[in-house]
Amino acid sequence: MAERAALTTLLLRASAALMLALVALFLLHNYLVHWRGWPEWSAVAGGDPSSGPGRGWMQALSYATVLVVAVYLVRRTPARSLRDDARMYSGWAAFVIRAAFWGALLIGLVDMLISFLRVEGFLQVVAGEYLATQLGRPVFRGTFVHYPLLAAALVIARFARAPGFIWLTLLVVVAEFQVVLSRFVFSYEQAFMGDLVRFWYAALFLFASAYTLLHEGHVRVDVLYANFTARGKAWANAAGAVLLGLPVCWTILLYGMAGKGASIVSPLLGFEISQSGYGMYVKYLMAGFLLVFAVSMAIQFIAAFLDNAATLRGERQPAA
């Protein structure tokens, strides 16, 4: 009986690891195809000579390789429980959210400052004529301003453990208040002011979703669920994570990254900006917010599946 229970735990852990590996490989595959010019699998199957030496086969084999490695790593840690893996995956989701939060905060502040200086004619005085001209190009601003700030956000997220959604909420209110104040008191309004509100507002709701799921903060319509036993709730949550939650995340990823013209890939590739040339250059990043939402929610749904499976398996809750 003990061996059977250990095998079941191992299979559940391996299934979760495989689901997570598929998400990571899907993102890597899309990066190689859309950003680095690697061939699609269709080119490999059709024997396209322009597909590059073995690149397509490398992608095909990478799926099999990573899946084998995921199972191998699970087998190497037989003492880990389902809740141990659930906590680890939740930590990964939290890191993604923290990094995205700090990225949105830093980019919002810096890009707003650049847009203000540019629209008021001060950017040439501060940065020089050449740099001011380059900062007016979306590709340059995205590559040499936004991307370094995203790298800084990753470093900050490594050490800052709490996502500051309360502060981001306050900043959204402050940004909206300064729009109202400047418009009706000083009769001054520029496109970047509204762009900042939308940028932070989108970040707040899309990034906080996985965090809210982790802390059971989402609104739940308890028509039947409230009367379920602990095992019944665990069954409902585990099934909901796999049958409802993950399919939504995969739908966003598959449709949003289906090709270079897809709703997520196209803005990111082209550094898409709003039609107002003197607004903030962050519209393409807002498309990327959907990617962060789908990935962070997928990781958290996998963690929720394991945590509820642990309840069904009778694992004890960890000490506080």
NORUR-V42257 format. One record per residue. RES is the residue in one small letter. PHI is phi in whole degrees, 0 to 359 (none if undefined). NEAR is the number of other C-alpha atoms within 10 Angstrom. Layout:
RES,PHI,NEAR ; RES,PHI,NEAR
This chain:
m,none,6 ; a,296,7 ; e,294,8 ; r,294,9 ; a,297,11 ; a,295,14 ; l,294,13 ; t,297,13 ; t,299,20 ; l,298,20 ; l,294,15 ; l,294,18 ; r,296,25 ; a,294,20 ; s,298,18 ; a,295,23 ; a,296,20 ; l,293,18 ; m,298,17 ; l,291,20 ; a,296,17 ; l,296,14 ; v,297,18 ; a,296,14 ; l,291,16 ; f,299,16 ; l,294,16 ; l,297,13 ; h,300,22 ; n,292,19 ; y,297,15 ; l,295,15 ; v,285,18 ; h,274,18 ; w,260,13 ; r,254,10 ; g,77,12 ; w,287,19 ; p,282,21 ; e,287,19 ; w,296,18 ; s,299,11 ; a,293,16 ; v,292,20 ; a,297,10 ; g,272,9 ; g,68,11 ; d,294,12 ; p,293,9 ; s,274,10 ; s,284,19 ; g,93,14 ; p,289,9 ; g,77,11 ; r,294,16 ; g,296,23 ; w,293,17 ; m,299,13 ; q,294,21 ; a,297,15 ; l,288,12 ; s,297,15 ; y,296,17 ; a,297,10 ; t,295,12 ; v,293,16 ; l,296,20 ; v,296,13 ; v,297,15 ; a,300,19 ; v,294,18 ; y,297,12 ; l,294,12 ; v,294,20 ; r,293,15 ; r,285,9 ; t,236,10 ; p,293,13 ; a,280,11 ; r,290,14 ; s,266,18 ; l,297,24 ; r,290,23 ; d,299,17 ; d,294,19 ; a,298,25 ; r,294,16 ; m,296,13 ; y,293,23 ; s,297,23 ; g,296,16 ; w,295,16 ; a,298,23 ; a,296,24 ; f,295,21 ; v,302,21 ; i,293,27 ; r,298,27 ; a,298,24 ; a,295,22 ; f,298,24 ; w,294,23 ; g,297,23 ; a,296,27 ; l,294,22 ; l,294,16 ; i,295,25 ; g,300,21 ; l,292,11 ; v,291,15 ; d,292,22 ; m,297,20 ; l,296,14 ; i,298,22 ; s,296,24 ; f,296,20 ; l,298,17 ; r,289,20 ; v,289,15 ; e,267,10 ; g,81,12 ; f,266,15 ; l,294,21 ; q,295,14 ; v,291,11 ; v,281,12 ; a,253,14 ; g,94,11 ; e,294,12 ; y,295,9 ; l,294,13 ; a,297,19 ; t,295,14 ; q,294,13 ; l,291,22 ; g,278,17 ; r,263,13 ; p,303,18 ; v,296,17 ; f,293,15 ; r,295,18 ; g,294,22 ; t,286,12 ; f,255,12 ; v,241,15 ; h,291,23 ; y,297,14 ; p,299,14 ; l,293,20 ; l,295,20 ; a,296,13 ; a,296,16 ; a,296,22 ; l,297,20 ; v,293,13 ; i,298,15 ; a,297,22 ; r,294,13 ; f,250,10 ; a,271,15 ; r,274,12 ; a,254,11 ; p,292,20 ; g,270,16 ; f,294,17 ; i,296,10 ; w,292,12 ; l,294,19 ; t,299,16 ; l,298,12 ; l,294,17 ; v,298,19 ; v,295,15 ; v,296,13 ; a,297,20 ; e,290,16 ; f,295,13 ; q,290,14 ; v,295,20 ; v,295,15 ; l,296,14 ; s,292,14 ; r,287,13 ; f,266,11 ; v,260,9 ; f,253,9 ; s,53,9 ; y,232,11 ; e,205,15 ; q,230,17 ; a,298,17 ; f,295,26 ; m,291,19 ; g,291,16 ; d,298,20 ; l,296,26 ; v,299,20 ; r,295,17 ; f,298,21 ; w,288,22 ; y,296,17 ; a,297,18 ; a,298,26 ; l,302,21 ; f,280,15 ; l,280,21 ; f,282,27 ; a,282,22 ; s,296,18 ; a,293,28 ; y,298,22 ; t,293,14 ; l,298,15 ; l,300,18 ; h,259,8 ; e,54,10 ; g,261,11 ; h,288,12 ; v,290,8 ; r,242,9 ; v,275,8 ; d,271,9 ; v,283,7 ; l,246,8 ; y,301,13 ; a,298,12 ; n,265,10 ; f,288,13 ; t,286,10 ; a,300,13 ; r,291,15 ; g,296,14 ; k,294,18 ; a,295,20 ; w,299,18 ; a,297,14 ; n,290,21 ; a,294,25 ; a,294,15 ; g,296,16 ; a,296,23 ; v,278,17 ; l,269,11 ; l,242,13 ; g,291,19 ; l,298,21 ; p,301,14 ; v,296,16 ; c,298,21 ; w,293,16 ; t,298,12 ; i,298,19 ; l,292,21 ; l,292,14 ; y,283,13 ; g,285,20 ; m,233,21 ; a,289,15 ; g,186,15 ; k,294,18 ; g,263,12 ; a,289,14 ; s,294,18 ; i,264,25 ; v,293,24 ; s,301,18 ; p,297,20 ; l,291,20 ; l,294,14 ; g,266,12 ; f,50,20 ; e,298,19 ; i,234,18 ; s,287,15 ; q,294,9 ; s,283,11 ; g,296,15 ; y,254,18 ; g,271,24 ; m,284,26 ; y,263,29 ; v,237,28 ; k,299,19 ; y,295,21 ; l,291,22 ; m,292,22 ; a,294,19 ; g,294,19 ; f,302,21 ; l,297,21 ; l,294,21 ; v,298,21 ; f,300,23 ; a,296,25 ; v,291,25 ; s,295,26 ; m,291,29 ; a,298,25 ; i,298,26 ; q,289,28 ; f,295,29 ; i,296,24 ; a,296,29 ; a,296,25 ; f,301,24 ; l,294,27 ; d,296,24 ; n,286,25 ; a,296,24 ; a,297,22 ; t,298,19 ; l,294,16 ; r,277,14 ; g,83,10 ; e,290,14 ; r,285,10 ; q,291,10 ; p,295,7 ; a,295,4 ; a,292,3
